[in-house]
Amino acid sequence: MDSQTQAKDLKEKGNEAFNNGRYEAAVEIFTKALELEPENEVFYSNRSAAYTKLNNFTKALEDAEYTIKLKPNWARGYSRKGTALYWLKQFSLAVAAFQAGLE
């Protein structure tokens, strides 16, 4: 099985873990997927969401920012960033991130 197929399989498993409330497992699985495809913005975005569910908002923000770096015109990265900033009580920055995602 090639690395792209393995990464796709890990994405599905990570999404399943996330949807079943197994957020720590989701983080681990998306991290493994990133080892195979380190420039995949979807894996960073999904891991950001899992970190948010674990209340690890600093890590969620880091992944959201990397998502934006990889794909600056994708609104989901800004949504993840805004959510992390909101929970970090950086409200004006959160609003700015949400607004950037709407542009």
N, C-alpha and C positions, 0 to 999 in steps of 0.2 A: 504494500500500500504506500503510495507516495505521500509526501508531507502535506500537500494541498488537500488530499482526501482525508488524511488523519486530522488536519485542522478543522475541516468541515464536520467530521464526526464529533470532535471535541466540542465544537460550537453547539451542536444539537444536544449533547450531554450536559453542557453547561446551562443551556436554556432550560432543559428539563429540571435540573437541580434547582435553578432559580425559581421556576414556576411551582416547585414543590416545597419552597421555603427553606431549602438547604443552601443558604447563602455562602457559608464557608466553603462548601464543596464547589459551588459555582466559581468562587474566586480562584480556587486551586485549578479547576478545569480550564478556565479562561487563561490563566497564567501559563499552563502547559500549551494551550493553543498559540499563545504569543511567542513561545519558544520556537514554534514551527513557522509562524508568520508574524515577525516582530513589527511589521508596518501595517497591520490590519486594524483599521479604525473601529470596526464593529466589535472586535474582541476587547479593545480598551473601553469602548462605550458600555458594553455589557458588564465588564468587570467593575466599572464605575458604579453602575446600578446596584451590583451586589454589595460593593463596599458601603453604599448609602444604606442599604437594608441592615448592614451590620453596625451602623452608626459610626463608621470610620470615614468621616467626611473629608479629612485631609487627604487620604488615599483616593477617595472618590473624586476630589478636585484634581489631583495629579493626573489621574487617568482621563478625566474630562478635558483637561488642557492638552494632553497629548492627542486625544481624539481630534480636537480642533486643529492642532498643528498638522496632523496627517490629512485632514479633509476640512479645510476652513469654510467651505460653503454648505456643510451638512448641519442642519438645525439641531439634530439630536445632541451633538457635542455641546452646544450652547445650553441646551435644556439640562443636560447632566451637570454642567458647570454651575448654572443658576441654582439648581437644586442643592448642590453641595455648599455653595456660598450662603444660601438661605439658612441651612442648618448650622453653618459656622457663624451665623448672626452677622454676616457682612451684607446687609440688606441692599445698600445702594449698588454694590458690585453685582449682587444677584440680579437686580433689575436690569443693569447694563448688559449682563450676559444673556438674559432672556430677550432683551430688545435686539441684541446683535444677531440672535438666532432668527429673528423675524425679518431681518433685512435681506 
